[in-house]
Amino acid sequence: MGFDWLFFAEVTLAGLGTGGLYALTALAFVIIFKSTGVVNLAIGEMLMLGAYLCFGFAVDLGLPIWLAIVAAIIVGGLAGGLIERLTIRPMVGESPISTFMITVGLAAVLVGLVELVWTASPRRMPAFLPDDAIFIGEAFVPSKVFYGFLVTALLIAIVLLVFRYWRGGVALRATAFDQAAAYSMGINVPRVFSLSWIVAAMIATMAGILVGAVGGISPSMGVFGLSVLVVVIAGGLDSVLGALVAGLAIGLIEAWASGFLGGEFKIVATFMILIAVLMIRPYGLFGTREIERL
């Protein structure tokens, strides 16, 4: 019996769709780490909160879906800034493990908050992506996966361009490179810290909306952050390129493992990659060697 290349192509395209979402969320993680040095374990829960904000604006308040998306991104960003100001900034100067544990607690708080407002029942995000059948050659791609990947790629490109040319993006990159030098150049570093959390929360919100559009929303969406954590560790905690490359690679490997070995091997394959990378390059494929590990 020959190899089923059509099935392989369909699984690969689905993996690219998932990998794009991993890369987008990992970008939010890297922005926070590069600017502040904080390992944010609550990135999956921030993604979940963004999805529920969009759901709340669209369903509970009855706003048009595109207006609900914009409102969710804005409120998600403000929530990120508030989190930084109330929980992260008071920990400046404390040990990295203390700040790390703050984000662990933050993840639990966000899950509890969502369950209090919307209960623990899964919900369906209002449709905003086209649902027509998509074929690339003979390979079928679910429309939500296809359009989700296109939107994700566009968002990643916009984020990278903004950080390249926007003054605030330049300040973020300068602070990430050398905080002391940024201070000497007149950059308000604490404000940059807040900006990094705001921008990262907005990106996480966009990722959460796309994840919710593809697979629905529930308080357990935060589990998505575990795969994202593998992505950023494998790619390098401080590497934007690593987030993008590792996100796509892990999305593909998970899809191949699930498609050819069975769904139970998906997580096994992900963490086998993590172990292999840590054994060979503990700082990640593209990370800086001097990164301090927790």
Backbone torsions as a table, in degrees:
resi	resn	phi	psi	omega
1	MET	NA	127.0	-176.4
2	GLY	-76.9	165.6	178.6
3	PHE	-70.6	136.2	-178.7
4	ASP	-86.5	90.5	-177.2
5	TRP	-68.8	-29.7	178.9
6	LEU	-66.0	-45.4	177.6
7	PHE	-62.5	-41.6	178.3
8	PHE	-59.7	-42.2	180.0
9	ALA	-64.9	-41.8	-179.2
10	GLU	-66.8	-41.1	177.6
11	VAL	-65.0	-40.3	-179.8
12	THR	-63.6	-43.4	179.6
13	LEU	-65.2	-39.4	175.9
14	ALA	-64.1	-38.9	178.0
15	GLY	-64.3	-37.4	176.8
16	LEU	-64.2	-37.3	177.5
17	GLY	-61.9	-46.6	177.7
18	THR	-65.9	-41.4	-179.8
19	GLY	-61.6	-35.5	176.9
20	GLY	-62.9	-40.4	177.2
21	LEU	-66.8	-38.7	174.5
22	TYR	-59.4	-45.0	-177.2
23	ALA	-64.1	-41.6	-179.7
24	LEU	-63.7	-45.4	179.6
25	THR	-67.7	-39.2	177.9
26	ALA	-62.2	-32.0	177.5
27	LEU	-61.7	-40.3	176.7
28	ALA	-62.9	-41.9	178.6
29	PHE	-61.1	-47.2	-175.7
30	VAL	-65.0	-37.9	179.6
31	ILE	-58.8	-44.3	179.4
32	ILE	-66.6	-44.9	-176.9
33	PHE	-67.1	-42.8	-178.7
34	LYS	-62.8	-37.9	-174.8
35	SER	-84.7	-34.8	-171.5
36	THR	-121.5	-16.3	-177.0
37	GLY	78.6	10.6	-178.0
38	VAL	-92.2	127.7	172.9
39	VAL	-86.0	103.6	-172.7
40	ASN	-91.1	95.6	-179.6
41	LEU	-75.4	-7.5	-178.4
42	ALA	-93.6	14.7	-175.9
43	ILE	-62.7	-35.8	177.8
44	GLY	-65.6	-37.7	179.2
45	GLU	-73.0	-31.5	174.0
46	MET	-65.7	-38.5	174.6
47	LEU	-60.6	-45.9	179.4
48	MET	-61.1	-44.5	-179.8
49	LEU	-60.5	-41.8	178.6
50	GLY	-60.8	-40.8	178.6
51	ALA	-63.3	-42.9	-180.0
52	TYR	-69.5	-33.2	175.7
53	LEU	-61.6	-44.0	177.7
54	CYS	-62.3	-44.6	177.6
55	PHE	-59.4	-43.7	-179.1
56	GLY	-63.9	-44.1	179.4
57	PHE	-65.9	-39.1	-175.6
58	ALA	-78.4	-44.3	-173.2
59	VAL	-94.4	-51.0	-176.5
60	ASP	-71.9	-39.2	-178.5
61	LEU	-99.0	-10.9	175.4
62	GLY	74.3	23.0	178.2
63	LEU	-75.5	150.7	172.3
64	PRO	-56.6	146.1	-170.2
65	ILE	-58.8	-39.9	-177.7
66	TRP	-69.9	-34.7	175.3
67	LEU	-69.2	-36.4	177.4
68	ALA	-63.5	-38.5	178.5
69	ILE	-63.1	-46.9	179.7
70	VAL	-62.0	-44.3	-179.9
71	ALA	-63.5	-40.3	179.6
72	ALA	-64.1	-40.5	179.5
73	ILE	-63.9	-42.3	-179.9
74	ILE	-66.0	-48.8	-179.1
75	VAL	-66.4	-37.9	176.4
76	GLY	-60.2	-42.1	177.2
77	GLY	-63.1	-43.5	178.0
78	LEU	-62.5	-38.4	177.1
79	ALA	-62.8	-39.5	177.1
80	GLY	-62.1	-43.4	177.5
81	GLY	-63.3	-39.5	179.2
82	LEU	-66.1	-40.8	177.4
83	ILE	-60.0	-45.6	179.8
84	GLU	-61.8	-43.7	-175.2
85	ARG	-69.2	-37.5	-173.6
86	LEU	-90.6	-31.3	-172.9
87	THR	-117.2	-29.8	-175.0
88	ILE	-94.4	-45.4	-177.1
89	ARG	-61.7	-37.9	176.6
90	PRO	-63.1	-14.9	-179.0
91	MET	-93.0	3.4	178.6
92	VAL	-59.3	129.9	-178.4
93	GLY	93.4	-12.4	177.7
94	GLU	-84.1	170.9	-178.2
95	SER	-67.3	148.1	-180.0
96	PRO	-56.4	-35.1	-177.9
97	ILE	-66.5	-31.6	178.1
98	SER	-65.7	-45.5	178.2
99	THR	-65.5	-39.1	177.1
100	PHE	-57.3	-44.8	-179.3
101	MET	-67.9	-29.6	174.6
102	ILE	-60.3	-42.5	179.9
103	THR	-69.3	-31.1	175.0
104	VAL	-62.8	-46.6	177.2
105	GLY	-64.1	-37.7	179.0
106	LEU	-60.3	-40.3	178.9
107	ALA	-59.1	-44.9	179.9
108	ALA	-65.4	-38.6	179.8
109	VAL	-64.0	-43.3	-179.0
110	LEU	-64.9	-39.8	176.4
111	VAL	-62.3	-46.0	179.3
112	GLY	-61.8	-40.1	179.1
113	LEU	-62.7	-44.6	179.9
114	VAL	-64.6	-41.6	-179.7
115	GLU	-67.1	-33.0	176.9
116	LEU	-65.9	-40.1	-175.9
117	VAL	-83.3	-45.0	-172.0
118	TRP	-115.0	2.9	-176.0
119	THR	67.5	176.6	-176.5
120	ALA	-89.8	1.0	-177.6
121	SER	-72.0	138.5	175.6
122	PRO	-62.3	147.6	178.4
123	ARG	-127.1	161.8	177.5
124	ARG	-108.0	126.4	178.5
125	MET	-70.0	135.8	175.4
126	PRO	-54.8	138.3	-175.0
127	ALA	-68.8	135.1	173.1
128	PHE	-140.7	-5.6	175.6
129	LEU	-99.0	143.9	178.0
130	PRO	-57.7	149.4	-177.7
131	ASP	-117.2	20.0	178.7
132	ASP	-75.7	154.4	-178.5
133	ALA	-68.3	137.2	-178.8
134	ILE	-118.4	128.4	174.9
135	PHE	-125.7	130.5	172.3
136	ILE	-110.9	103.6	-167.4
137	GLY	67.3	-124.5	176.4
138	GLU	-99.3	-4.3	-176.5
139	ALA	-82.3	128.5	177.7
140	PHE	-87.0	134.4	176.7
141	VAL	-123.3	125.5	175.6
142	PRO	-54.6	135.8	-172.8
143	SER	-60.3	-37.8	-179.4
144	LYS	-65.7	-37.5	177.6
145	VAL	-67.0	-43.7	-177.8
146	PHE	-63.3	-53.1	-177.8
147	TYR	-71.3	-31.2	175.0
148	GLY	-61.7	-40.6	178.4
149	PHE	-66.2	-41.0	178.7
150	LEU	-62.0	-44.8	179.0
151	VAL	-64.8	-40.7	179.0
152	THR	-61.5	-46.0	179.0
153	ALA	-61.0	-40.4	178.7
154	LEU	-65.0	-43.3	180.0
155	LEU	-63.3	-42.7	178.9
156	ILE	-61.2	-43.5	179.1
157	ALA	-62.2	-41.8	179.2
158	ILE	-63.8	-44.4	179.8
159	VAL	-60.5	-45.1	-179.0
160	LEU	-64.7	-39.9	178.1
161	LEU	-67.1	-40.8	178.5
162	VAL	-61.1	-44.4	-179.5
163	PHE	-70.2	-22.0	179.3
164	ARG	-80.1	-36.4	-169.7
165	TYR	-118.2	-23.2	-179.2
166	TRP	-74.1	141.1	-178.2
167	ARG	-59.3	-41.3	178.4
168	GLY	-64.5	-36.7	177.0
169	GLY	-65.1	-39.4	177.0
170	VAL	-62.9	-40.6	178.3
171	ALA	-64.0	-39.1	177.3
172	LEU	-62.9	-44.6	-179.9
173	ARG	-66.5	-38.3	179.1
174	ALA	-66.1	-41.4	179.0
175	THR	-66.7	-38.5	178.9
176	ALA	-65.1	-34.5	-177.9
177	PHE	-74.4	-45.0	-177.3
178	ASP	-161.9	106.4	-177.2
179	GLN	-65.2	-41.0	-179.6
180	ALA	-62.5	-44.0	178.6
181	ALA	-64.7	-37.8	178.3
182	ALA	-62.4	-42.7	175.9
183	TYR	-58.1	-45.3	-176.7
184	SER	-66.1	-23.8	178.4
185	MET	-89.7	5.8	176.7
186	GLY	87.1	11.6	178.6
187	ILE	-79.7	132.0	177.9
188	ASN	-79.2	94.4	-173.0
189	VAL	-63.2	-45.0	176.8
190	PRO	-57.5	-37.4	177.2
191	ARG	-66.0	-36.3	177.3
192	VAL	-64.9	-37.9	176.0
193	PHE	-57.3	-47.5	179.0
194	SER	-62.7	-41.8	-179.9
195	LEU	-61.0	-39.0	-179.4
196	SER	-63.8	-39.7	178.6
197	TRP	-69.6	-37.9	178.5
198	ILE	-63.8	-49.6	-179.2
199	VAL	-62.9	-44.8	-179.5
200	ALA	-62.6	-40.2	179.4
201	ALA	-66.3	-36.1	177.1
202	MET	-66.1	-41.1	177.7
203	ILE	-65.3	-43.6	178.6
204	ALA	-61.6	-37.8	177.7
205	THR	-62.8	-44.5	177.8
206	MET	-61.2	-42.2	177.8
207	ALA	-63.2	-42.2	-180.0
208	GLY	-62.3	-39.2	178.4
209	ILE	-63.7	-41.9	179.7
210	LEU	-68.7	-42.6	177.1
211	VAL	-60.9	-43.1	178.9
212	GLY	-64.9	-35.8	179.0
213	ALA	-66.3	-32.0	-178.3
214	VAL	-82.2	-46.3	-171.9
215	GLY	-122.4	8.0	-176.6
216	GLY	84.2	172.5	-177.1
217	ILE	-123.4	148.4	176.3
218	SER	-162.8	161.5	178.3
219	PRO	-61.3	-18.2	179.4
220	SER	-81.5	1.9	178.5
221	MET	-58.5	-22.7	-179.5
222	GLY	-59.6	-21.6	177.5
223	VAL	-59.3	-27.5	176.6
224	PHE	-54.8	-31.3	-179.5
225	GLY	-66.4	-23.4	177.9
226	LEU	-65.9	-43.5	176.5
227	SER	-66.0	-36.1	177.4
228	VAL	-64.7	-37.8	177.6
229	LEU	-62.6	-39.8	175.3
230	VAL	-61.8	-40.8	179.8
231	VAL	-59.6	-49.3	-174.6
232	VAL	-72.6	-31.7	176.9
233	ILE	-70.8	-42.0	179.6
234	ALA	-67.9	-41.0	-178.7
235	GLY	-78.7	-26.9	-175.8
236	GLY	118.5	121.8	-173.9
237	LEU	-58.6	-27.4	-175.8
238	ASP	-110.0	17.3	-173.4
239	SER	-115.1	116.4	174.7
240	VAL	-66.1	-44.2	177.7
241	LEU	-59.8	-41.8	178.5
242	GLY	-61.2	-39.6	178.7
243	ALA	-61.8	-41.6	-177.5
244	LEU	-71.3	-47.3	-177.9
245	VAL	-67.3	-48.8	-178.3
246	ALA	-65.8	-34.9	178.5
247	GLY	-60.1	-49.1	179.4
248	LEU	-66.3	-41.4	-177.8
249	ALA	-63.8	-45.5	-177.9
250	ILE	-70.4	-35.5	174.4
251	GLY	-58.9	-42.1	178.9
252	LEU	-67.1	-46.2	-177.3
253	ILE	-64.4	-40.2	176.6
254	GLU	-61.8	-42.4	-179.4
255	ALA	-65.1	-43.7	179.1
256	TRP	-64.4	-42.9	179.8
257	ALA	-62.8	-43.9	-179.5
258	SER	-68.8	-40.0	-175.9
259	GLY	-73.4	-36.1	-173.4
260	PHE	-105.1	-23.1	-178.6
261	LEU	-109.9	-25.2	-176.7
262	GLY	123.4	150.0	-176.6
263	GLY	-58.2	-29.2	-178.0
264	GLU	-69.5	-15.7	-179.2
265	PHE	-89.9	-4.1	-176.7
266	LYS	-61.4	-54.0	-178.9
267	ILE	-69.2	-35.6	178.4
268	VAL	-58.7	-46.3	-179.7
269	ALA	-62.7	-40.8	-179.0
270	THR	-59.8	-47.8	-175.5
271	PHE	-80.1	-21.6	170.6
272	MET	-65.4	-39.1	175.2
273	ILE	-61.3	-45.1	-179.8
274	LEU	-58.9	-46.9	-179.3
275	ILE	-62.3	-43.9	-179.6
276	ALA	-62.3	-44.0	-179.7
277	VAL	-64.5	-43.5	-178.8
278	LEU	-65.0	-32.7	178.6
279	MET	-71.8	-35.6	-175.4
280	ILE	-90.6	-47.2	-179.3
281	ARG	-135.3	88.1	-174.8
282	PRO	-59.1	-21.3	-179.8
283	TYR	-94.2	6.8	178.3
284	GLY	92.6	165.6	-175.6
285	LEU	-63.2	-37.2	-178.0
286	PHE	-123.4	9.4	-175.5
287	GLY	-78.1	165.2	177.7
288	THR	-79.4	135.5	-175.6
289	ARG	-60.7	-30.7	-173.1
290	GLU	-81.4	4.4	-179.3
291	ILE	-57.8	135.2	176.4
292	GLU	-87.2	122.6	-179.9
293	ARG	-88.7	147.1	177.0
294	LEU	-83.8	NA	NA
